[in-house]
Amino acid sequence: MLWTGFILGLTSSLHCVGMCGPIALALPGRGGSLGKILPGRLAYNLGRVATYATLGTAVGLFGEGLSFAGFQQGLSIALGVLLLLLSLFTFRVESRFLALPAVTRFMGGLKRRLGKLMRIDSTSSLFHIGILNGLLPCGFVYLGLAGAASLGSGASGLLYMSLFGLGTLPGMLSMSLIGKLTPGLQRYSRPIMLAVSLLFASWLIVRGLDLGIPYLSPELSPGIGEVTECG
């Protein structure tokens, strides 16, 4: 099911450009030819992908622990139901998350660090800006992490979120190079995110039902905690 990570990344491009476009537009080193600014823009986007891959590994390892305990199906269904409820009741996940005191303090430090890096025109600083950008709250990233956790493997989580990041690359790279933000883009990103959230939540639930349908609901291997019979 790793391919869904890339599709989710591509689908989220409109949302990413709308939310992170201002950062992409403000990146240092905006003058010069394409050959001069392209390496830095690639470094910035690869930094984002690196953060997504690291987060994917972490949640994948968490899912792996639950898989060994025999809870992989339950995790997939629970994540799907949670995302379905959040989608149907249109909770502002990002806003609510940002309102938490611990998150507010973390975001303050993150913004200060981003501000310092924005004044440095180097490939290394652009890569680090991308790493920090990947930590900013994003509903589509949360969807991707839910999918990565349901795979039940640290390696699968890494690959899943790496593909997710690569899926966002065309839109974000184009934004950082073109330097113009389409007016009213965020207005269209919200209904798209709602539709994708509903589809993704439904997929997680169906996947957890273990129906034996290839690519949609494959049979999940039993965890270590399950008792098997020897013939």
N, C-alpha and C positions, 0 to 999 in steps of 0.2 A: 504493500500500500504506500510505498515511498513516493510514488508519482503524485499523490494528492498534495504533498508538500509543495512541489513546484507549481501545480495548478493554483493552490491557495495563494502562493506568493504572487503569481501573475494577476490573479483576481484582486489582490489587495493593492496593486500598484496605484490605482486612482486615490485610494485612501492615504497611502504613504506619501504621495506627491502633495496632497492637500494638507496633511498634518506636518510633515517634515520638510516640505518645500522651502519654507523660510530659512532653515538651516543650510540646505543645499545652495540656496541663492547667496547666502552670506559667507560661504567658504572663502578663505584667503586665496590669493593668487588668481584673481578673475581676469587679469589682463593677459595679453600675449596670444600666440597662435594655439591651435588645437593640440599640436604636438607637445607644447610646453605644459598645458594645463591638464591634459588627459591622464598622465601618470598619477597626479595628485587626486583627481576625481575617482580613479579606479581604486586608489589606496583607501579613500574615504568609504567607498561602498564595500570593499573587502573587509574593512574594519567592522562594518555592520554585520556582514555575514559571519565573521569570526565570533561576534557576541551571540548571534542566534545559534550558532553551532555549539557554543559552550553551554548555553541555557538548555538546548536540546539534549545534550549529553546528560546534564544533571537530572532533568525530568525523566529521561529515558531510564536512567539508573533507578530512580524512584519506582517507575513502572515495572522495572525488572524485579525489584524486590517483592512487589505485590504479585507479580507473575509466578515467582518461585513459591509463594505462599498459596497459590491457587486462586488469586483474586483478579486475574487479568480481565475476565469477562465483566465482573462487577465494576471494575474501574472504568472500562469503556462505556458501559451503560450509564454509570453515575455521572461521568463527564458529559455525556450526550444530553442527559436530562437537565443537568445544571445549565449548559449552554442554551438548551431549548427554552428554559424558564427565563433566562436573562434576555433572550431574543424576543420572546412573546410579550414580556412585561417592559421591554425597552429600557432596562436599567442602564444608566450612564456609567458603565463600568470604569472607564478611565477617570471620570470626574470623581466618583466615589473613592476610587483607589488613591487618587492624588490628595484627597481630603484627609487621609489618615495622618496623624501627627508624625509617625516615624518616616512615612513616605515623604511628607513635606520637608522634613529636615534633610533627607537623602537627596531630594530633588534640588534643594537649595545649594548643597555642595556640588552636585552634578552641574548645575548651571554656572556656578562660579568657575569650575574647572573648564567647562566649554568656552566661557568667555576669555580665559587666558590663552587657550589653544587657538582661538579664532584670530589672535593677534600675531600668530607665528606662521609664516609662509614656508612650509616645508612638507615633504611627502610624509615624514614621520608624524608630524602634528595632525595632518589630515587623516592618517590611519587611526590615530587615537581619538580624533573627533568622531569617526565612524563607530569605534568601539563604544564610546559613551552614548552616541545617538541610539545604538541598539538597545540601551537600557531604558530609554524613555517609554512610558506606558503607551501601549498600542493594543487595541482590541483584536486586530488580526494576528498579532504576535501571540496573544493569549490563545487564540484558536489553534495556531500552529503548535504551541506547546502542549495543548490538550491532545492533539493528534500524536505528537511525539511520545507523550507519556503512555498512551494506549498501546504503543507498539511493544512495550515490555522489554526494551534492550537499550543500553547506553549507546552502543554503536549505531543502532537504528535511529535513535533520537538525534544523534549527531548528524547523520546523513539526511534525515527528514528536514531538520531546521536549516541545514546547509542548502538543500534544494529550495526551501522556502525563501531564503535570502537571495539565492540566484534568480528566483522568479521575480523578485522586486527590483533586480538590477537594471533591466532595460528602462523602466520608468524613472527611477531615481537618478540613473546616470544621465539620461536625457535631460532631466530637470537641471542638474548641476552644470550641464554644458550649455543648454539653451538660455538659461537665465531669465525665463519668464514664467509666471504662474497663471494658469488659465483662470479667469474670473469666475467666481461661484463654484469652484471645483468641489469644495467640501459639501455643498448642497446635494450633489449627486452621489457622494461617497457613502452617505448614511443609509439610504435605501439599499444600495448594493451590499453594504456590510450586513444589513439585516437579513437579506435573502441568502447570502453565503453562510451566515451563522445558522440559519434554520436548516439549510442543506447539510452543513457539516455536523450539526448536532444529531440530525436524523441518521447520518452515516455512522456516527459513533455508536448510537443505540443499536442499529441493525448489525453492526460488526460484533458487538458484544453478545448478541443472541446466538452466535456460533451456529449459523444455519448451513454451513458447508457450501456456500455460494462463492466460487472463485472471485477474487478481487473485491467483492462487496461484503461478504460475511464468511470469510474462510474459517475452517476449523482451527481453533486455538489449541496449541499443544498443552497438555496438562502440566500443572506446576509441580514442584518437588513435594509440596505438601499434600498432593492427591495420592490416594492409594491405587495402585495398579495391580492387576492379576497376572501371574505368570502361568503360561500354559505348560 
